[in-house]
Amino acid sequence: MNQIPPAPSLREGALVTADQNTLTADVLIIGSGMGGGTLAWALKDTGLDVLIVERGQFLPREPENSQPDHVFIKRRYVTSRPWYDVNTGQAFQPGVYYWVGGNTKMYGACLPRFRRSDFTEVTHHDGVSPAWPFSYDDLEPSYSQAEQLFQVHGSVDEDPTEPPHSTDYPYPPLPHEPAVERFANMLYLQGLHPFHMPCGMQLPSLADRIADTTADGSPSATGNKSDAENRAVRPALESPTVRLLLGAYVRTLHTSPDGHTITFAETEVGDRTVRIEAKTFVVSGGAVNSAALLLRSVSDQHPNGLGNSSGLLGRNYMVHNSTFFLAVDPRRRNDTAWQKTLGLNDWYEAGPETPYPLGNLQMLGKLRAPMVKAARPWAPLWALKMVTDRSLDIYLSTEDLPRPDNRVTVDGDKIMISWKPDNLVPHQEFVKRISQTVRKAGYPIVLSERMGIATNSHMCGTAVAGKDPSISVLDPDCRSHDVSNLFVVDSSFFPSSAALNPALTIAANALRVAPTMAAST
Ligand SMILES: Cc1cc2nc3c(=O)[nH]c(=O)nc-3n(C[C@H](O)[C@H](O)[C@H](O)COP(=O)(O)OP(=O)(O)OC[C@H]3O[C@@H](n4cnc5c(N)ncnc54)[C@H](O)[C@@H]3O)c2cc1C
């Protein structure tokens, strides 16, 4: 890319400086990612005084955004501290990024809706995936609105599992490039139903595709990726009623003496502590950080963490079972620039060919040698390049199930993760079937690796929503059962993980709950 377009400038007064010891707002949103950013956008015309508090800064648009050695080897954009694996005692670097826009700065912008069945009880190999406290039809209008906001490209009538849409996608699907088109044709020939994966990327020309070829796992310098910063937070900040405080880490939430309402957020800004008072407090830090903040906020009234009378806060942590899968034909180069155009849901639901759901296939962004180097440090870059120049790069995900023992806990400021993957049998079956499928499609070499504890990009479930306060943390509108002015608006509320990318559902849910929140503030 020759010239990097500058980010749009901000309204004067949009950024708050914390030079007083106390700040006030009607609604305080903690975290500016998919959940918090979209919620701020949804509240921008309500007249409420909205303050977004974000521990990170704006991610700079710079040439290094699209240089895999800087992103993956020098880890230029890693801002989070290690978390701890309780089972091994080892520290690990989680896949979370503290920037305005949160993890969407690094995401691949695949933006599918969950399937209708994902909202209902479904039997899996290892147990039952529970029903949600609202249906697909309840969320459907908000999905449409989220697709407009995030400029999703897609097609409603290719995938047999696609649920009904009340509006078309705002943009037609991104066309496949030749290697992916060829793969799609080989799948059709096997009687399968590949479809164009819904995607929040504006890529009208090949030059645009080349400029953003690394934008899955890396930031985009072009502004063409629909991340939460450029499609939600910046547009929200155009409103005079929405403000943003940067570099501000909310450590704890404090309540009234009876414990029924939050009164202020104790927030670290540099070396100072600022008190932020609000009528409504929204925690949108991502499924692990949201749970951690509430677990840190202990008091006599909430001895096990704020809003944790169910004992479920931090539990039911889910991340998907996922595998990176390379299909290699040594005779053929893969020159695809934007590879994430294809999806396959033929085994997403149980049917004649499978007694239980297996999952979703989609494409990764085109892998480059430095991206693989971190996982294969012993391999020379030239050898990795030979492989990645010829590989079709695929991502397989299978639903994991909510287990109380898979959980987030805190030890002071440390984040501890207890995680044992479950529902692995269908994932292994899925990998096996896809291996057979790609071999039949002409790719004789198959390399695959199941992701471990550090690949938590699809994390969810740590503050489950439900109607019964004894078995859920939040009500169906994502309000705490215990604390009347506390909402959690990110993937923490998910009762199940589905087997699809979560971000559009997080955004749609933020749009769904915003009117209730506005009315009660
Ligand atoms: C490499 C990668 C690829 C991905 N690809 C896709 C994809 O293609 N499609 C998809 O649907 N999903 C994808 N995801 C996942 C997607 O990005 C997340 O599901 C989504 O961003 C989660 O939204 P969230 O609001 O829960 O959290 P986030 O978007 O992570 O936002 C949380 C924000 O809260 C801030 N924060 C946290 N704690 C505090 C605190 N105490 N005080 C102040 N601020 C705080 C963080 O800095 C962050 O900005 C991907 C993720 C990664 C890492």
PDBQT file of the ligand as one rigid body, heavy atoms in Angstrom, charges set to zero:
ROOT
HETATM    1  C1  LIG A 601      -7.200 -12.842  15.652  1.00  0.00    +0.000 C 
HETATM    2  C2  LIG A 601      -8.685 -12.770  15.883  1.00  0.00    +0.000 A 
HETATM    3  C3  LIG A 601      -9.544 -13.031  14.833  1.00  0.00    +0.000 A 
HETATM    4  C4  LIG A 601     -10.930 -12.991  15.043  1.00  0.00    +0.000 A 
HETATM    5  N1  LIG A 601     -11.760 -13.159  13.971  1.00  0.00    +0.000 NA
HETATM    6  C5  LIG A 601     -13.090 -13.040  14.149  1.00  0.00    +0.000 A 
HETATM    7  C6  LIG A 601     -13.969 -13.091  13.034  1.00  0.00    +0.000 A 
HETATM    8  O1  LIG A 601     -13.553 -13.197  11.879  1.00  0.00    +0.000 OA
HETATM    9  N2  LIG A 601     -15.303 -12.995  13.281  1.00  0.00    +0.000 N 
HETATM   10  C7  LIG A 601     -15.800 -12.853  14.545  1.00  0.00    +0.000 A 
HETATM   11  O2  LIG A 601     -17.022 -12.814  14.706  1.00  0.00    +0.000 OA
HETATM   12  N3  LIG A 601     -14.975 -12.775  15.601  1.00  0.00    +0.000 NA
HETATM   13  C8  LIG A 601     -13.649 -12.835  15.435  1.00  0.00    +0.000 A 
HETATM   14  N4  LIG A 601     -12.817 -12.693  16.505  1.00  0.00    +0.000 N 
HETATM   15  C9  LIG A 601     -13.430 -12.505  17.833  1.00  0.00    +0.000 C 
HETATM   16  C10 LIG A 601     -13.970 -11.091  18.043  1.00  0.00    +0.000 C 
HETATM   17  O3  LIG A 601     -12.959 -10.158  17.816  1.00  0.00    +0.000 OA
HETATM   18  C11 LIG A 601     -14.506 -11.006  19.463  1.00  0.00    +0.000 C 
HETATM   19  O4  LIG A 601     -15.525 -11.984  19.610  1.00  0.00    +0.000 OA
HETATM   20  C12 LIG A 601     -15.087  -9.662  19.806  1.00  0.00    +0.000 C 
HETATM   21  O5  LIG A 601     -14.204  -8.603  19.565  1.00  0.00    +0.000 OA
HETATM   22  C13 LIG A 601     -15.474  -9.685  21.285  1.00  0.00    +0.000 C 
HETATM   23  O6  LIG A 601     -16.160  -8.493  21.593  1.00  0.00    +0.000 OA
HETATM   24  P1  LIG A 601     -16.200  -7.999  23.096  1.00  0.00    +0.000 P 
HETATM   25  O7  LIG A 601     -16.941  -6.736  23.137  1.00  0.00    +0.000 OA
HETATM   26  O8  LIG A 601     -16.643  -9.138  23.939  1.00  0.00    +0.000 OA
HETATM   27  O9  LIG A 601     -14.649  -7.762  23.501  1.00  0.00    +0.000 OA
HETATM   28  P2  LIG A 601     -13.541  -6.911  22.782  1.00  0.00    +0.000 P 
HETATM   29  O10 LIG A 601     -13.918  -6.584  21.392  1.00  0.00    +0.000 OA
HETATM   30  O11 LIG A 601     -12.231  -7.576  22.982  1.00  0.00    +0.000 OA
HETATM   31  O12 LIG A 601     -13.527  -5.553  23.613  1.00  0.00    +0.000 OA
HETATM   32  C14 LIG A 601     -13.189  -5.495  24.983  1.00  0.00    +0.000 C 
HETATM   33  C15 LIG A 601     -12.596  -4.118  25.270  1.00  0.00    +0.000 C 
HETATM   34  O13 LIG A 601     -12.613  -3.875  26.667  1.00  0.00    +0.000 OA
HETATM   35  C16 LIG A 601     -11.383  -3.269  27.072  1.00  0.00    +0.000 C 
HETATM   36  N5  LIG A 601     -11.231  -3.590  28.493  1.00  0.00    +0.000 N 
HETATM   37  C17 LIG A 601     -11.147  -4.820  29.044  1.00  0.00    +0.000 A 
HETATM   38  N6  LIG A 601     -11.098  -4.733  30.397  1.00  0.00    +0.000 NA
HETATM   39  C18 LIG A 601     -11.145  -3.412  30.698  1.00  0.00    +0.000 A 
HETATM   40  C19 LIG A 601     -11.118  -2.695  31.933  1.00  0.00    +0.000 A 
HETATM   41  N7  LIG A 601     -11.062  -3.318  33.132  1.00  0.00    +0.000 N 
HETATM   42  N8  LIG A 601     -11.151  -1.331  31.897  1.00  0.00    +0.000 NA
HETATM   43  C20 LIG A 601     -11.226  -0.681  30.703  1.00  0.00    +0.000 A 
HETATM   44  N9  LIG A 601     -11.248  -1.323  29.490  1.00  0.00    +0.000 NA
HETATM   45  C21 LIG A 601     -11.225  -2.681  29.494  1.00  0.00    +0.000 A 
HETATM   46  C22 LIG A 601     -10.361  -3.917  26.161  1.00  0.00    +0.000 C 
HETATM   47  O14 LIG A 601      -9.198  -3.129  26.051  1.00  0.00    +0.000 OA
HETATM   48  C23 LIG A 601     -11.142  -4.007  24.836  1.00  0.00    +0.000 C 
HETATM   49  O15 LIG A 601     -10.990  -2.842  24.059  1.00  0.00    +0.000 OA
HETATM   50  C24 LIG A 601     -11.445 -12.706  16.332  1.00  0.00    +0.000 A 
HETATM   51  C25 LIG A 601     -10.568 -12.406  17.382  1.00  0.00    +0.000 A 
HETATM   52  C26 LIG A 601      -9.200 -12.439  17.165  1.00  0.00    +0.000 A 
HETATM   53  C27 LIG A 601      -8.273 -12.121  18.318  1.00  0.00    +0.000 C 
ENDROOT
TORSDOF 0
